[in-house]
């Protein structure tokens, strides 16, 4: 929020030393972002991090300065309406949505449309708002001064019957900037019999705004449901000054103050004739509300004793009224513009920030430092990451969304039938769904850095995937592992990485089973104790495996320590003619099942239908001789022959 110091001085006394002003504001929760200079005025730019709708105005910050320095506040002059105000009948208004909280409409006739005077232009220039004409500029000025947005329509073009309603999906409106917007049935709009006049609280339309031919003006000041305005602002990416204020829960009573401040300036500058007629739609009156404040609770939270007299003084400086008081409690009436104060804790916060957070005493913790309370699954995930890093893989972290060009990868990677989770309010236009697999983002990143890495890329990501079935939304934790290499042996090397990874996390018994996939070549399932815990395959020379952490982490056991074999193995290679669609994982398991002394089997080469396996024969109690190895070999040949596999050579 930009605050011109000279403008601020019109309402409250400001310290000569700006550091004192900005320091106090920062300690009260309005952090200084930067100082600028425009038109010989210093601009204090504040970060308004709290939900303080009342501070999005010069007057709101003036209230804060008044409370912080205990100096009087000078409110701007407002128009004094007649005791006998007539009902405005020239324009009818129909309201069909509860999102409208209040609206006031007044007619100004015979307006004098000119360029704005220099004082008005300069005020807007300090906020980067371009001057248009005196009437439009005045509405912007009053919004900056009071925090209440308002809108001016050309009375002679707007029509006799207005409606505030929700738009019909697909209705279109052209903004005063010339942009055409397609509306949804959640957008609150002003409309006449033919056209959409504006998106309520966000932006005005082109057809009925003030022009050089305008003679009479319909002025409206309104308050809307903040959540509805916020949705419209972000849905259509319309970050307007009015929208920013309306999405902060403005006080409906500010509607009247803002419009009468506008009329006062019209009268002072003789820019039009104000009709003594008003339409004030206010279905549910917002009244001040009461909260209790317990002094003992205040002292407990603040860590020190604050005298009741001091508490009462601070609350009065902030325009809170004391309804009842005793030695233990206060009953406090909250002003309606403090829409952020809803609880006793909020009241205590007000006392502490004005009194000074720096006065809260420092204390050394006297309690025992808690033991490690990190959830076990966090430690398990970190262990997964550490082991992949130890194998030379780099971690990436991506957003859980999928771009349009990757929707096919997102949908068809798995065998099971699942439905994607669609994003209602996507962060960019090319995003429609949340990820059902980690592969699209990992493969995209791999392709981007192939030229940078040269011969080899090793990446992984640990994160959640999202999908739904007919009844529920489901989240699962996955580890995605991606590998690319120039070398022909990439498949074997990647498989070796996976086996080493399982060994490192104490997973024993994982086997690879071939499967069909509409996406991958050489695709496989990873099976552990009869259940599928992952899948993998190749696409565009990128090798990928995705492991279900929720399943494998249950089966991780404490590392098993075994003695290193005293006796050396006998190792030999065997080449088989393997028919198409034979599952290599089953071949390896068949060889291992022949004899307990077959300690390891590994596929080491493929050429057309020839597959070469390396077999380790090893007895932990003695050295096997050639005759014993031959007997095992005969058994292997027999079981493979029964499966239709032939020994080559």
VEXDREN-2710 file (C-alpha; in Angstrom, 1 decimal):
% VEXDREN-2710
k/r/px/py/pz
1/UNK/0.0/0.0/0.0
2/UNK/1.5/3.3/-1.1
3/UNK/1.1/6.2/1.4
4/UNK/2.1/9.7/0.2
5/UNK/3.3/11.4/3.4
6/UNK/2.0/14.9/2.5
7/UNK/-1.5/13.4/1.9
8/UNK/-1.2/11.5/5.2
9/UNK/-0.5/14.7/7.0
10/UNK/-3.9/16.0/6.1
11/UNK/-5.5/13.6/8.6
12/UNK/-2.9/13.0/11.3
13/UNK/0.3/14.5/12.7
14/UNK/3.3/12.7/11.3
15/UNK/6.8/12.7/12.9
16/UNK/9.4/14.7/11.1
17/UNK/11.8/11.8/11.3
18/UNK/10.4/9.3/8.7
19/UNK/12.4/6.4/10.3
20/UNK/10.3/6.9/13.5
21/UNK/7.1/6.6/11.4
22/UNK/8.2/3.6/9.4
23/UNK/9.7/1.9/12.4
24/UNK/6.5/2.1/14.4
25/UNK/4.4/0.9/11.5
26/UNK/6.7/-2.0/10.9
27/UNK/6.5/-3.1/14.5
28/UNK/2.7/-2.8/14.4
29/UNK/2.6/-5.2/11.5
30/UNK/2.8/-3.0/8.5
31/UNK/6.3/-3.7/7.2
32/UNK/8.1/-1.0/5.2
33/UNK/8.9/-2.3/1.7
34/UNK/10.5/0.8/0.2
35/UNK/10.5/4.6/0.0
36/UNK/9.8/6.4/-3.3
37/UNK/9.6/10.1/-4.3
38/UNK/6.9/11.4/-6.7
39/UNK/5.9/15.0/-7.2
40/UNK/8.1/16.3/-4.3
41/UNK/6.3/13.9/-2.0
42/UNK/7.8/10.9/-0.2
43/UNK/5.8/7.7/-0.8
44/UNK/6.0/5.1/2.1
45/UNK/5.3/1.7/0.5
46/UNK/4.0/-0.8/3.1
47/UNK/3.5/-4.5/2.9
48/UNK/0.1/-5.2/4.3
49/UNK/0.5/-8.9/5.3
50/UNK/-2.5/-9.1/7.7
51/UNK/-6.1/-9.3/6.7
52/UNK/-6.6/-5.6/7.2
53/UNK/-9.2/-4.4/4.8
54/UNK/-9.4/-1.1/6.7
55/UNK/-5.7/-0.3/5.9
56/UNK/-6.1/-0.3/2.1
57/UNK/-6.6/3.5/2.3
58/UNK/-4.9/6.7/3.4
59/UNK/-7.5/7.1/6.1
60/UNK/-7.0/3.5/7.4
61/UNK/-3.2/4.1/7.8
62/UNK/-3.9/7.5/9.4
63/UNK/-6.0/5.7/12.0
64/UNK/-3.0/3.4/12.7
65/UNK/-0.6/6.4/13.0
66/UNK/-3.1/8.1/15.3
67/UNK/-3.2/5.1/17.6
68/UNK/0.6/4.5/17.5
69/UNK/1.6/8.1/18.3
70/UNK/-1.6/8.9/20.4
71/UNK/-2.4/11.9/18.3
72/UNK/-5.8/13.1/17.1
73/UNK/-7.3/12.0/13.8
74/UNK/-8.9/14.5/11.4
75/UNK/-11.7/12.8/9.3
76/UNK/-12.3/14.3/5.9
77/UNK/-15.5/16.3/5.4
78/UNK/-18.5/14.4/4.0
79/UNK/-21.7/15.5/2.2
80/UNK/-24.6/16.3/4.6
81/UNK/-27.7/14.8/3.2
82/UNK/-31.1/16.4/3.6
83/UNK/-33.4/15.3/6.4
84/UNK/-36.0/14.5/3.8
85/UNK/-34.4/12.2/1.2
86/UNK/-36.6/10.8/-1.5
87/UNK/-36.5/7.4/-2.9
88/UNK/-34.7/7.1/-6.2
89/UNK/-37.2/5.9/-8.8
90/UNK/-35.6/6.9/-12.1
91/UNK/-33.6/3.6/-12.1
92/UNK/-35.1/0.3/-10.8
93/UNK/-32.8/-2.3/-9.2
94/UNK/-33.5/-6.0/-8.9
95/UNK/-31.2/-8.1/-6.7
96/UNK/-31.2/-11.9/-7.2
97/UNK/-28.0/-12.9/-5.3
98/UNK/-27.1/-13.0/-1.6
99/UNK/-23.5/-12.0/-2.7
100/UNK/-24.6/-8.3/-2.6
101/UNK/-24.4/-7.0/1.0
102/UNK/-25.2/-3.4/0.4
103/UNK/-25.5/-0.9/-2.4
104/UNK/-26.3/2.9/-2.6
105/UNK/-27.1/4.6/-5.8
106/UNK/-27.4/8.4/-6.3
107/UNK/-27.9/10.5/-9.5
108/UNK/-25.7/13.5/-10.3
109/UNK/-27.1/15.7/-13.2
110/UNK/-25.6/18.3/-15.5
111/UNK/-22.0/17.2/-14.7
112/UNK/-19.1/19.4/-15.7
113/UNK/-16.8/16.9/-17.4
114/UNK/-13.3/18.3/-17.6
115/UNK/-9.7/17.3/-17.1
116/UNK/-8.9/16.9/-13.4
117/UNK/-7.2/19.7/-11.5
118/UNK/-3.5/19.3/-10.8
119/UNK/-4.0/18.3/-7.2
120/UNK/-6.2/15.3/-8.2
121/UNK/-3.9/14.3/-11.1
122/UNK/-0.9/14.3/-8.8
123/UNK/-2.6/12.2/-6.1
124/UNK/-3.4/9.5/-8.7
125/UNK/0.0/9.8/-10.3
126/UNK/1.5/8.8/-6.9
127/UNK/-0.3/5.5/-7.2
128/UNK/0.4/5.0/-10.9
129/UNK/-3.2/5.5/-11.9
130/UNK/-3.6/7.4/-15.2
131/UNK/-6.0/10.5/-15.2
132/UNK/-9.1/10.1/-17.4
133/UNK/-11.5/12.8/-16.5
134/UNK/-12.6/14.6/-13.3
135/UNK/-15.5/12.3/-12.5
136/UNK/-13.7/9.0/-13.0
137/UNK/-10.6/10.3/-11.4
138/UNK/-12.6/11.5/-8.4
139/UNK/-14.0/8.0/-7.8
140/UNK/-10.4/6.6/-7.8
141/UNK/-9.3/9.3/-5.4
142/UNK/-12.1/8.6/-2.9
143/UNK/-11.3/4.8/-3.2
144/UNK/-7.6/5.6/-2.3
145/UNK/-8.7/8.0/0.5
146/UNK/-11.5/6.0/2.2
147/UNK/-10.9/2.4/0.9
148/UNK/-14.4/2.2/-0.7
149/UNK/-14.5/1.4/-4.4
150/UNK/-17.3/2.9/-6.4
151/UNK/-18.5/3.0/-10.0
152/UNK/-19.9/5.7/-12.3
153/UNK/-22.3/4.9/-15.1
154/UNK/-23.6/7.1/-17.9
155/UNK/-27.2/7.5/-16.6
156/UNK/-28.7/8.1/-20.1
157/UNK/-27.1/4.9/-21.5
158/UNK/-27.5/2.5/-18.7
159/UNK/-31.2/1.9/-19.0
160/UNK/-34.2/2.1/-16.6
161/UNK/-34.0/-1.3/-15.0
162/UNK/-30.8/-2.8/-13.5
163/UNK/-30.2/-6.2/-12.1
164/UNK/-27.4/-7.5/-9.8
165/UNK/-27.3/-11.2/-10.5
166/UNK/-25.0/-14.1/-11.3
167/UNK/-24.0/-14.4/-14.9
168/UNK/-25.1/-17.2/-17.2
169/UNK/-22.2/-19.4/-18.2
170/UNK/-20.8/-18.2/-21.5
171/UNK/-22.2/-14.6/-21.3
172/UNK/-19.6/-12.1/-22.5
173/UNK/-18.6/-8.6/-21.4
174/UNK/-16.2/-6.2/-22.9
175/UNK/-14.3/-4.2/-20.3
176/UNK/-13.6/-0.5/-20.5
177/UNK/-10.1/-1.6/-21.5
178/UNK/-11.5/-3.4/-24.6
179/UNK/-10.9/-6.9/-23.4
180/UNK/-13.7/-9.4/-23.9
181/UNK/-14.3/-11.8/-21.1
182/UNK/-16.4/-15.0/-21.1
183/UNK/-18.2/-15.2/-17.8
184/UNK/-19.2/-18.2/-15.6
185/UNK/-22.3/-18.8/-13.4
186/UNK/-20.2/-17.8/-10.4
187/UNK/-19.5/-14.2/-11.6
188/UNK/-21.7/-11.5/-9.9
189/UNK/-22.6/-8.9/-12.5
190/UNK/-24.5/-5.6/-13.0
191/UNK/-26.7/-5.9/-16.0
192/UNK/-29.6/-4.1/-17.8
193/UNK/-32.2/-5.6/-20.1
194/UNK/-29.6/-6.1/-22.9
195/UNK/-26.0/-6.0/-21.7
196/UNK/-23.6/-6.8/-18.9
197/UNK/-22.5/-3.5/-17.4
198/UNK/-19.7/-4.7/-15.1
199/UNK/-18.3/-7.6/-13.1
200/UNK/-19.4/-6.5/-9.6
201/UNK/-16.6/-5.1/-7.6
202/UNK/-14.0/-5.9/-10.1
203/UNK/-14.1/-4.0/-13.5
204/UNK/-16.6/-1.9/-15.5
205/UNK/-17.8/-2.5/-19.0
206/UNK/-17.1/-0.4/-22.1
207/UNK/-20.6/0.4/-23.4
208/UNK/-22.0/2.3/-20.4
209/UNK/-19.0/4.0/-18.9
210/UNK/-18.6/7.7/-18.8
211/UNK/-17.6/9.4/-22.1
212/UNK/-17.1/12.9/-23.4
213/UNK/-20.9/13.0/-24.2
214/UNK/-22.0/12.1/-20.7
215/UNK/-24.4/14.6/-19.1
216/UNK/-25.8/12.7/-16.2
217/UNK/-24.1/10.1/-13.9
218/UNK/-25.5/7.2/-11.9
219/UNK/-23.1/6.7/-9.0
220/UNK/-23.0/3.4/-7.1
221/UNK/-21.1/2.3/-4.1
222/UNK/-21.5/-1.3/-3.0
223/UNK/-20.2/-4.1/-0.7
224/UNK/-20.0/-7.7/-1.9
225/UNK/-19.2/-11.2/-0.6
226/UNK/-15.4/-11.2/-0.4
227/UNK/-15.0/-14.9/-1.4
228/UNK/-17.1/-14.4/-4.6
229/UNK/-15.1/-11.4/-5.6
230/UNK/-11.8/-13.2/-5.0
231/UNK/-12.9/-16.1/-7.2
232/UNK/-13.8/-13.7/-10.1
233/UNK/-10.6/-11.7/-9.7
234/UNK/-8.4/-14.8/-9.9
235/UNK/-10.5/-16.7/-12.5
236/UNK/-10.3/-13.9/-15.0
237/UNK/-6.9/-12.6/-13.8
238/UNK/-8.3/-9.1/-13.3
239/UNK/-6.0/-7.6/-10.5
240/UNK/-7.8/-4.2/-10.2
241/UNK/-7.6/-1.8/-7.3
242/UNK/-11.3/-2.2/-6.7
243/UNK/-11.0/-6.0/-6.7
244/UNK/-8.1/-6.0/-4.3
245/UNK/-10.1/-4.1/-1.8
246/UNK/-13.4/-6.0/-2.2
247/UNK/-11.7/-9.3/-1.7
248/UNK/-10.5/-8.2/1.8
249/UNK/-14.0/-8.2/3.5
250/UNK/-14.9/-4.5/3.4
251/UNK/-17.2/-3.0/6.0
252/UNK/-20.7/-2.6/4.4
253/UNK/-21.1/0.7/6.4
254/UNK/-18.1/2.1/4.5
255/UNK/-20.4/2.2/1.4
256/UNK/-22.3/5.2/2.8
257/UNK/-19.1/7.0/4.1
258/UNK/-17.4/6.6/0.7
259/UNK/-20.3/7.8/-1.5
260/UNK/-20.9/10.9/0.7
261/UNK/-17.3/11.8/0.6
262/UNK/-17.5/11.6/-3.2
263/UNK/-20.6/13.9/-3.2
264/UNK/-18.9/16.4/-0.9
265/UNK/-16.0/16.8/-3.4
266/UNK/-18.5/17.1/-6.3
267/UNK/-20.2/19.9/-4.4
268/UNK/-17.0/21.7/-3.4
269/UNK/-15.7/21.7/-7.0
270/UNK/-19.2/22.5/-8.5
271/UNK/-18.9/19.5/-10.9
272/UNK/-22.7/18.6/-11.0
273/UNK/-26.1/18.8/-9.3
274/UNK/-26.7/16.2/-6.7
275/UNK/-30.3/14.9/-6.7
276/UNK/-31.9/14.6/-3.3
277/UNK/-32.9/11.0/-4.0
278/UNK/-31.2/7.8/-2.9
279/UNK/-31.6/4.0/-3.4
280/UNK/-30.1/2.2/-0.4
281/UNK/-30.3/-1.6/-0.5
282/UNK/-29.1/-3.0/2.8
283/UNK/-30.9/-6.3/3.5
284/UNK/-28.9/-7.3/6.6
285/UNK/-27.5/-4.5/8.8
286/UNK/-23.9/-4.8/10.0
287/UNK/-23.8/-3.6/13.6
288/UNK/-20.8/-3.4/16.0
289/UNK/-20.2/-6.6/17.9
290/UNK/-18.9/-7.2/21.4
291/UNK/-16.0/-9.3/22.6
292/UNK/-14.7/-10.1/26.1
293/UNK/-11.1/-9.6/27.1
294/UNK/-9.7/-11.3/30.2
295/UNK/-6.7/-9.5/31.8
296/UNK/-5.2/-12.7/33.2
297/UNK/-5.3/-14.3/29.7
298/UNK/-3.8/-11.2/28.2
299/UNK/-0.9/-11.3/30.7
300/UNK/-0.4/-15.1/30.1
301/UNK/-0.1/-14.6/26.3
302/UNK/2.1/-11.5/26.6
303/UNK/4.5/-12.9/29.2
304/UNK/4.2/-9.8/31.4
305/UNK/1.6/-7.8/33.3
306/UNK/0.0/-5.0/31.4
307/UNK/-2.1/-2.7/33.6
308/UNK/-5.8/-2.6/32.9
309/UNK/-5.7/1.2/32.6
310/UNK/-3.1/0.9/29.8
311/UNK/-5.2/-1.8/28.0
312/UNK/-8.3/0.5/28.1
313/UNK/-6.3/3.4/26.8
314/UNK/-4.9/1.5/23.8
315/UNK/-8.3/0.1/22.9
316/UNK/-9.8/3.5/22.9
317/UNK/-7.0/4.9/20.7
318/UNK/-8.0/2.2/18.3
319/UNK/-11.7/3.3/18.4
320/UNK/-12.9/0.3/20.4
321/UNK/-15.6/1.2/22.9
322/UNK/-15.5/-0.1/26.5
323/UNK/-19.0/-1.3/27.4
324/UNK/-18.2/-2.9/30.8
325/UNK/-15.2/-3.2/32.9
326/UNK/-14.1/-4.8/36.2
327/UNK/-10.9/-6.0/37.8
328/UNK/-10.8/-9.1/35.7
329/UNK/-12.5/-8.5/32.4
330/UNK/-13.5/-6.0/29.8
331/UNK/-16.5/-6.1/27.4
332/UNK/-15.4/-4.3/24.2
333/UNK/-17.5/-3.1/21.3
334/UNK/-15.6/-3.4/17.9
335/UNK/-16.0/-0.9/15.2
336/UNK/-17.5/-2.4/12.0
337/UNK/-14.6/-1.5/9.9
338/UNK/-12.4/-3.9/11.9
339/UNK/-13.6/-6.9/10.1
340/UNK/-10.5/-8.8/11.1
341/UNK/-11.2/-8.7/14.9
342/UNK/-13.3/-11.7/15.6
343/UNK/-12.0/-13.2/18.9
344/UNK/-10.5/-12.4/22.3
345/UNK/-7.1/-13.3/20.8
346/UNK/-7.5/-10.7/18.1
347/UNK/-8.2/-8.1/20.8
348/UNK/-5.1/-9.1/22.7
349/UNK/-3.1/-8.9/19.5
350/UNK/-4.3/-5.3/19.1
351/UNK/-3.1/-4.4/22.6
352/UNK/0.3/-6.0/22.1
353/UNK/1.1/-4.5/18.7
354/UNK/0.3/-1.0/19.8
355/UNK/2.0/-1.4/23.2
356/UNK/5.0/-2.9/21.3
357/UNK/5.9/-6.5/20.5
358/UNK/9.5/-5.5/21.6
359/UNK/8.3/-5.3/25.2
360/UNK/7.4/-9.0/25.3
361/UNK/10.2/-10.4/27.6
362/UNK/12.6/-13.1/26.4
363/UNK/12.6/-16.3/28.3
364/UNK/14.8/-19.4/28.0
365/UNK/12.7/-22.5/27.5
366/UNK/12.5/-24.4/30.8
367/UNK/10.8/-27.5/29.5
368/UNK/12.6/-30.6/28.3
369/UNK/13.6/-30.4/24.6
370/UNK/11.2/-32.8/22.8
371/UNK/12.6/-36.0/21.4
372/UNK/12.6/-36.6/17.7
373/UNK/8.9/-36.3/16.7
374/UNK/9.4/-36.5/12.9
375/UNK/6.8/-38.9/11.5
376/UNK/8.3/-42.2/10.5
377/UNK/7.3/-41.9/6.9
378/UNK/9.3/-38.7/6.6
379/UNK/12.4/-40.5/7.8
380/UNK/11.7/-43.4/5.4
381/UNK/11.3/-41.0/2.4
382/UNK/14.6/-39.3/3.4
383/UNK/16.3/-42.7/3.5
384/UNK/15.0/-43.4/0.0
385/UNK/16.4/-40.1/-1.2
386/UNK/19.7/-40.6/0.4
387/UNK/20.2/-44.0/-1.1
388/UNK/19.3/-42.8/-4.6
389/UNK/21.7/-39.9/-4.2
390/UNK/24.4/-42.4/-3.2
391/UNK/23.8/-44.1/-6.5
392/UNK/24.6/-40.9/-8.4
393/UNK/21.0/-39.7/-9.0
394/UNK/20.0/-36.1/-8.6
395/UNK/16.6/-35.1/-7.0
396/UNK/14.1/-32.8/-8.8
397/UNK/11.0/-31.3/-7.3
398/UNK/8.2/-30.4/-9.6
399/UNK/4.6/-29.1/-9.3
400/UNK/2.0/-31.8/-9.1
401/UNK/0.4/-30.8/-12.4
402/UNK/0.5/-32.1/-15.9
403/UNK/0.6/-29.9/-19.1
404/UNK/-1.7/-30.6/-22.0
405/UNK/0.9/-32.2/-24.2
406/UNK/1.6/-34.9/-21.5
407/UNK/-2.0/-35.9/-20.8
408/UNK/-1.6/-39.2/-22.7
409/UNK/1.4/-40.1/-20.5
410/UNK/-0.6/-39.2/-17.5
411/UNK/-3.6/-41.3/-18.4
412/UNK/-2.2/-44.5/-19.8
413/UNK/0.9/-45.3/-17.8
414/UNK/-0.8/-47.7/-15.4
415/UNK/-2.8/-50.8/-16.1
416/UNK/-5.5/-50.0/-13.5
417/UNK/-8.4/-47.8/-14.5
418/UNK/-8.3/-44.5/-12.7
419/UNK/-9.7/-41.1/-13.4
420/UNK/-7.7/-37.9/-13.4
421/UNK/-8.3/-35.0/-10.9
422/UNK/-9.1/-31.9/-12.9
423/UNK/-7.8/-28.5/-11.7
424/UNK/-10.6/-26.0/-11.3
425/UNK/-8.4/-23.0/-11.0
426/UNK/-5.2/-23.9/-12.9
427/UNK/-2.0/-21.9/-12.4
428/UNK/-1.6/-21.6/-16.2
429/UNK/-3.8/-22.1/-19.2
430/UNK/-2.0/-25.3/-20.4
431/UNK/-2.6/-27.2/-17.2
432/UNK/-5.8/-29.3/-16.8
433/UNK/-5.0/-32.2/-14.5
434/UNK/-3.0/-33.2/-11.5
435/UNK/-0.4/-35.8/-12.0
436/UNK/-1.3/-39.5/-11.9
437/UNK/2.4/-40.5/-12.3
438/UNK/5.7/-38.7/-11.8
439/UNK/6.9/-39.7/-15.3
440/UNK/5.8/-36.7/-17.4
441/UNK/7.6/-34.1/-15.4
442/UNK/10.7/-36.3/-14.9
443/UNK/11.0/-37.1/-18.6
444/UNK/10.5/-33.4/-19.5
445/UNK/13.3/-32.4/-17.2
446/UNK/15.5/-35.2/-18.5
447/UNK/15.1/-34.1/-22.1
448/UNK/15.9/-30.5/-21.1
449/UNK/19.3/-31.3/-19.6
450/UNK/20.5/-34.1/-21.9
451/UNK/22.7/-31.7/-23.8
452/UNK/24.1/-30.2/-20.6
453/UNK/25.0/-33.6/-18.9
454/UNK/26.7/-35.1/-21.9
455/UNK/26.9/-38.9/-21.6
456/UNK/24.5/-39.7/-18.9
457/UNK/21.5/-38.3/-16.9
458/UNK/20.3/-39.8/-13.6
459/UNK/17.3/-38.2/-11.9
460/UNK/14.6/-39.0/-9.4
461/UNK/11.6/-37.5/-7.7
462/UNK/9.8/-38.5/-4.5
463/UNK/6.2/-37.2/-4.3
464/UNK/2.5/-37.8/-4.3
465/UNK/0.3/-38.6/-7.3
466/UNK/-3.4/-37.9/-7.4
467/UNK/-6.4/-39.7/-9.0
468/UNK/-9.9/-40.7/-8.2
469/UNK/-12.3/-43.6/-8.6
470/UNK/-16.1/-43.4/-8.6
471/UNK/-16.3/-42.7/-4.9
472/UNK/-13.1/-41.1/-3.6
473/UNK/-10.1/-39.0/-4.3
474/UNK/-6.9/-40.9/-3.7
475/UNK/-3.2/-39.9/-3.0
476/UNK/-0.3/-42.3/-3.2
477/UNK/3.4/-41.7/-2.5
478/UNK/5.8/-42.7/-5.3
479/UNK/9.5/-42.7/-6.2
480/UNK/10.1/-42.0/-9.9
481/UNK/13.6/-43.0/-11.2
482/UNK/14.8/-41.8/-14.6
483/UNK/17.9/-42.7/-16.5
484/UNK/19.3/-41.8/-20.0
485/UNK/22.7/-42.8/-21.5
486/UNK/24.4/-42.8/-24.8
487/UNK/25.6/-46.4/-24.3
488/UNK/23.9/-49.5/-25.6
489/UNK/24.1/-51.1/-22.2
490/UNK/21.6/-48.6/-20.7
491/UNK/18.9/-51.2/-20.0
492/UNK/21.3/-53.4/-18.0
493/UNK/22.9/-50.5/-16.2
494/UNK/19.5/-49.1/-15.2
495/UNK/18.4/-52.6/-14.0
496/UNK/21.6/-52.8/-12.0
497/UNK/20.8/-49.4/-10.4
498/UNK/17.3/-50.6/-9.4
499/UNK/18.7/-53.8/-7.9
500/UNK/21.4/-51.9/-6.0
501/UNK/18.7/-49.5/-4.7
502/UNK/16.5/-52.3/-3.4
503/UNK/19.6/-53.9/-1.7
504/UNK/20.4/-50.5/-0.1
505/UNK/17.0/-50.2/1.5
506/UNK/16.9/-53.8/2.6
507/UNK/14.3/-55.0/0.1
508/UNK/14.9/-58.7/-0.7
509/UNK/13.1/-60.8/-3.2
510/UNK/12.0/-58.1/-5.8
511/UNK/11.6/-59.6/-9.3
512/UNK/11.0/-58.0/-12.7
513/UNK/8.0/-59.4/-14.7
514/UNK/7.4/-58.4/-18.3
515/UNK/4.2/-56.6/-19.1
516/UNK/2.4/-54.9/-22.0
517/UNK/2.2/-51.1/-22.0
518/UNK/0.7/-48.6/-24.4
519/UNK/3.5/-46.2/-23.5
520/UNK/6.7/-48.1/-22.7
521/UNK/9.0/-50.4/-24.7
522/UNK/10.5/-53.3/-22.7
523/UNK/8.0/-52.7/-20.0
524/UNK/7.9/-54.6/-16.7
525/UNK/6.2/-54.9/-13.3
526/UNK/8.2/-55.0/-10.1
527/UNK/6.9/-57.8/-7.9
528/UNK/7.6/-58.2/-4.2
529/UNK/6.3/-61.2/-2.3
530/UNK/3.5/-61.6/-4.9
531/UNK/2.3/-58.0/-5.0
532/UNK/3.1/-55.4/-7.7
533/UNK/5.1/-52.6/-6.1
534/UNK/6.2/-50.7/-9.2
535/UNK/6.4/-50.6/-13.0
536/UNK/9.0/-49.5/-15.5
537/UNK/10.1/-49.4/-19.1
538/UNK/11.7/-47.4/-21.9
539/UNK/10.5/-44.5/-24.0
540/UNK/12.7/-42.5/-26.4
541/UNK/15.8/-44.1/-24.9
542/UNK/14.8/-42.8/-21.4
543/UNK/14.5/-45.6/-18.9
544/UNK/12.0/-45.2/-16.1
545/UNK/10.8/-47.0/-13.0
546/UNK/8.0/-45.9/-10.6
547/UNK/7.9/-47.5/-7.2
548/UNK/5.0/-47.4/-4.8
549/UNK/6.4/-46.3/-1.5
550/UNK/3.3/-47.0/0.5
551/UNK/3.7/-50.7/-0.4
552/UNK/7.5/-51.2/-0.2
553/UNK/8.1/-49.3/3.0
554/UNK/5.9/-51.8/4.8
555/UNK/8.3/-54.5/3.8
556/UNK/11.6/-52.9/4.6
557/UNK/13.2/-54.9/7.4
558/UNK/16.4/-54.3/9.4
559/UNK/19.5/-54.9/7.3
560/UNK/20.5/-58.6/7.5
561/UNK/24.2/-59.2/8.3
562/UNK/25.7/-62.3/6.8
563/UNK/29.2/-63.7/6.6
564/UNK/31.1/-63.2/3.4
565/UNK/31.3/-66.6/1.7
566/UNK/34.6/-68.4/2.5
567/UNK/34.6/-70.4/-0.7
568/UNK/34.8/-68.9/-4.2
569/UNK/31.9/-69.4/-6.7
570/UNK/32.1/-71.0/-10.1
571/UNK/30.8/-68.7/-12.8
572/UNK/29.7/-69.5/-16.3
573/UNK/27.6/-68.0/-19.1
574/UNK/24.8/-69.7/-20.8
575/UNK/23.1/-68.5/-24.0
576/UNK/19.5/-69.4/-24.7
577/UNK/17.3/-69.0/-27.7
578/UNK/14.3/-67.2/-26.2
579/UNK/11.0/-67.0/-28.0
580/UNK/9.2/-63.6/-28.3
581/UNK/7.0/-62.6/-25.3
582/UNK/8.9/-64.8/-22.9
583/UNK/9.1/-63.2/-19.5
584/UNK/12.8/-62.9/-18.6
585/UNK/12.1/-62.5/-14.9
586/UNK/10.4/-65.9/-14.9
587/UNK/13.4/-67.4/-16.7
588/UNK/15.7/-66.1/-14.0
589/UNK/13.5/-67.4/-11.2
590/UNK/13.3/-70.8/-12.9
591/UNK/17.1/-71.0/-13.0
592/UNK/17.4/-69.9/-9.4
593/UNK/14.8/-72.4/-8.2
594/UNK/16.8/-75.4/-9.5
595/UNK/19.2/-75.6/-6.6
596/UNK/20.1/-73.7/-3.5
597/UNK/23.7/-73.4/-4.7
598/UNK/22.6/-71.2/-7.6
599/UNK/23.4/-68.0/-5.8
600/UNK/22.9/-65.4/-8.5
601/UNK/21.6/-65.2/-12.1
602/UNK/21.9/-62.1/-14.3
603/UNK/21.0/-61.3/-17.9
604/UNK/24.1/-59.8/-19.4
605/UNK/23.5/-59.6/-23.2
606/UNK/20.7/-59.7/-25.8
607/UNK/21.2/-60.2/-29.6
608/UNK/18.0/-60.8/-31.5
609/UNK/16.5/-63.9/-29.9
610/UNK/19.7/-64.9/-28.1
611/UNK/19.9/-64.0/-24.4
612/UNK/23.0/-64.6/-22.4
613/UNK/22.8/-65.2/-18.7
614/UNK/25.6/-65.2/-16.1
615/UNK/25.2/-67.9/-13.4
616/UNK/27.0/-68.1/-10.0
617/UNK/27.3/-71.5/-8.4
618/UNK/28.4/-71.3/-4.8
619/UNK/28.1/-73.4/-1.7
620/UNK/28.7/-71.6/1.6
621/UNK/30.3/-74.7/3.2
622/UNK/32.8/-75.8/0.5
623/UNK/34.2/-75.3/-2.9
624/UNK/32.0/-76.9/-5.6
625/UNK/33.9/-79.2/-8.0
626/UNK/33.1/-79.5/-11.7
627/UNK/31.1/-82.7/-11.3
628/UNK/28.7/-81.0/-8.8
629/UNK/28.3/-78.0/-11.1
630/UNK/27.6/-80.2/-14.0
631/UNK/24.8/-82.0/-12.1
632/UNK/23.2/-78.6/-11.4
633/UNK/23.7/-77.5/-15.0
634/UNK/21.8/-80.6/-16.3
635/UNK/18.9/-79.7/-14.1
636/UNK/18.9/-76.2/-15.4
637/UNK/18.9/-77.4/-19.1
638/UNK/16.0/-79.8/-18.3
639/UNK/13.8/-77.2/-16.7
640/UNK/14.5/-74.6/-19.4
641/UNK/13.8/-77.2/-22.2
642/UNK/10.4/-77.9/-20.5
643/UNK/9.7/-74.2/-20.9
644/UNK/10.5/-74.3/-24.7
645/UNK/14.0/-72.6/-24.3
646/UNK/17.0/-74.0/-26.2
647/UNK/20.6/-73.9/-25.2
648/UNK/22.6/-72.2/-28.0
649/UNK/26.0/-73.6/-29.0
END
